């Protein structure tokens, strides 16, 4: 468990499509995964504080499409210098 007294910066990373009018491409999803892995493995190492999960069922013509995403809240003791917003 993370000691939240040391948390000074939280990065929110969304993996998946969270907007039905703008579907995330495979490259964007892979970029979000790479950023999450970098946040958890490089110095200063982040820790997952919380996750949000959601899905939406869309009706497109005769087809049903499931839109799903997960959001990770990654906590750091300080903002990483390599992290650009």
C-alpha positions as CSV (number, residue, x, y, z in Angstrom):
1,X,0.0,0.0,0.0
2,X,1.2,3.5,-0.8
3,X,1.7,6.0,1.9
4,X,-0.3,8.9,0.6
5,X,1.6,11.5,2.8
6,X,4.5,11.2,0.3
7,X,2.3,11.8,-2.8
8,X,2.9,15.2,-4.4
9,X,1.8,14.4,-8.0
10,X,-0.9,12.2,-9.5
11,X,-1.0,11.4,-13.2
12,X,-4.3,10.1,-14.7
13,X,-3.7,7.7,-17.6
14,X,-6.7,6.4,-19.7
15,X,-6.2,3.2,-21.6
16,X,-9.0,2.6,-24.1
17,X,-11.7,4.8,-25.7
18,X,-13.6,7.0,-23.3
19,X,-15.3,9.2,-25.9
20,X,-17.8,7.6,-28.3
21,X,-17.4,10.4,-30.8
22,X,-13.6,10.0,-30.9
23,X,-12.6,6.4,-30.9
24,X,-9.0,5.8,-29.8
25,X,-6.7,4.2,-32.4
26,X,-4.6,1.2,-31.6
27,X,-1.5,3.4,-31.6
28,X,-3.1,5.7,-29.0
29,X,-4.0,2.8,-26.8
30,X,-0.5,1.3,-27.1
31,X,1.0,4.8,-26.3
32,X,-1.1,5.0,-23.1
33,X,0.1,1.5,-22.1
34,X,3.7,2.4,-22.8
35,X,3.3,5.6,-20.6
36,X,1.7,3.5,-17.8
37,X,4.6,1.1,-17.9
38,X,7.1,3.9,-17.9
39,X,5.4,5.5,-14.9
40,X,5.6,2.3,-13.0
41,X,9.2,1.3,-13.9
42,X,11.3,4.5,-14.3
43,X,12.6,6.8,-11.6
44,X,10.8,8.3,-9.8
45,X,8.7,5.2,-9.7
46,X,4.9,5.7,-9.5
47,X,2.4,3.6,-7.7
48,X,-1.2,2.9,-8.7
49,X,-3.5,4.7,-6.3
50,X,-6.8,3.9,-7.9
51,X,-8.5,2.7,-11.0
52,X,-11.7,3.6,-12.8
53,X,-13.4,1.2,-15.1
54,X,-16.2,1.9,-17.5
55,X,-18.0,0.6,-20.5
56,X,-20.8,1.8,-22.8
57,X,-22.9,-0.2,-25.2
58,X,-23.5,1.7,-28.4
59,X,-26.0,0.9,-31.1
60,X,-24.5,1.7,-34.6
61,X,-27.0,0.7,-37.2
62,X,-27.8,-3.0,-36.7
63,X,-24.7,-3.6,-34.6
64,X,-23.9,-3.2,-30.9
65,X,-20.5,-2.0,-30.1
66,X,-19.0,-2.1,-26.6
67,X,-16.8,0.9,-25.8
68,X,-14.6,0.2,-22.7
69,X,-11.7,1.9,-20.9
70,X,-9.8,1.9,-17.7
71,X,-8.2,4.9,-16.0
72,X,-5.2,4.5,-13.8
73,X,-4.3,7.1,-11.1
74,X,-0.5,6.9,-10.7
75,X,1.0,8.6,-7.7
76,X,4.5,10.0,-7.5
77,X,6.6,11.6,-4.7
78,X,7.4,14.4,-7.2
79,X,6.6,15.1,-10.8
80,X,8.9,13.1,-13.1
81,X,11.1,15.4,-15.3
82,X,10.4,13.2,-18.3
83,X,6.6,13.5,-18.0
84,X,5.2,16.1,-20.4
85,X,1.6,17.1,-20.0
